[in-house]
Each structure stands twice: as structure tokens, then as C-alpha cells.
Amino acid sequence: MSGAEVARPPVQPAPLCWAYLMRCRGGSLYAGWTNDLPHRAFAHKTGQGGAKYTKAFGAARLAYAELCAGQSDAMRREAALKKLSKAQKEALCAQWAREYAPRLGYAGPGDAAEIAQIYNWYVAYGTATFRFAPLAGQELADWFAAAQAVGPVITVRSRSGRLMAFACAHPWRGAWEAYQWDVETTVYTAPEFRAFGVAGAAYRLLLGALAEMGYWNAYAVLADPNPESERFHERLGFVCEGRNPRCGFKFGRWLGISTWRYVLHRGKKAPGPVAMLPARRQAQLLQAAQNAIDEKTV
């Protein structure tokens, strides 16, 4: 297969159409529909292209989202949501929050196929990864083992068990010894959950574990442009340290990368050895992170 063939833009999947409710700062709920939920939710919250209602009352967060069969179905569902009483809307929001409140966990080899399913969607349809071929077979097994050798692989599931996101780390710049206190972190969200705000919990748990293990720097390499991911990393405390333009070619266009760093330890003293955390300490970190999520959900 030639480079031109693998770089050809794919046949994109049909846009995901949603009916949704946004929670405004005063407690009211705004109903709408969209075929780009992450972008629309961001527009509402920032006032940059959102509805007049959310600009006037201030949208705080996504409170409910329902995946629909298509645009006409989403528009019908939006109309139905608008006709509901406030109590009925609140009941929907409460049920949605219970189902999609992140349930954190540590992945094992049995989770690798589900993780690859999320990652391979971005291989096939996105530019968040510069890969052309899906991750599968022995390469997937080796990739997962390499991630587990660095630190925990974090999963985020819904109450019913659907995998919504994962986060992990790999060695930074290969096997050069001087880089052994640095890692490259990765987080991917299933496309249907990108606006649900579930990836941050996994990333924070991962970063906390990496710091306790003795790593000093966590690096994230983002496709450029990728404003959604840049905003996400900025909120977590990453700082952009440089950009490399026109260094990757995928789907018929040149792309750049930006490198972001999260400082796990400050200072200039000599680092100690990196060590895996005992199972008991891993369980404590996981429980603390889950408790923080549950407190927000109540």
C-alpha cells in the first residue's frame, strides 16, 4: 500500500446527533439538539456561538444527552424535551448522571481489546494519532504490556459497564537512560462520550500515581491543531513547551504537533528510583479518586 493510499481521507461515519439539556447557572435547563456535542457544549459554556438563552442565563455544564438516530430524530426529541415539566427534566438529568458518572478502574489484559476499539476509531477517522493501521494482535499485546510496565492503565466505565475512556503512559523518547524519570501520557475518550467530561478523572488518577511512583515529568504530544485537547490539558495544568509545524501527513493534509508538560516533581535535586506502587496504595488512590467523583454526583 502506497503512502498516498493510506493518507487518503476516509469515508467519515455519519455525525452523531444528540438531543441534550444544558444546566444554567441559576438551575434552569436549556434543551437543544446538535451533531457535534463537544463543540456545542463548549459554545454554550463560553457564549461563543451558543443559544441566546444560555448566553443570557449562563450555561454551566451538560446535564443530559441522548444519542438519536439522525438529525430529524434529534430535532423531534429536542421538541419533546422542551415540553417536559421541570420535574420531568430533573428526573432525566438525575438518571443520566447516575449512569454516566465515571467508574474508575485499573485495566488488565482482558480490557485491551476494548481499549483498542476506542483508539482505533481515531486511527481510522481522526488525527489525534498519526497511525494509519489499527492496533491489533501481538502489537496490541506488546503496546499494553509496555504501558503497564510504566504505570497503571486507567479505565472509565459507565454504571452499566460501557468503556467510556482510558488513560495510560509510555516511556518518553524510548529507552535512553536519562529519560527514565519522564513519561508520555495518553488519554482517549470513546467518540460518543467526548462531551461527557469523563476523561479528566482518569488522567488525574494517572498523574497522581505517576508522581508517587517517582516520575518527574509527564509529556503529552498533541496533533496541531487540536483546540479541544489543548483546552483539556490546560485545565489539568499542562503547559505547552513547543510546536513543530508540518511534521505529519494524514488524510491529505499536513499536520503539526505540540508538546505539553505536566510537572510531577519540582526542583533540581537528583531523582530517586522509579518504583511500582504496592497494590494496597494503588487501591487507596483509586478509592480516593472515585470518592471525589461520587461526592460531586450526589
Summary of the structure (lengths in Angstrom):
residues: 298
radius of gyration: 20.4
end to end distance: 52.9
largest distance: 63.4
contacts: 865
relative contact order: 0.11
helix: 43%
strand: 27%
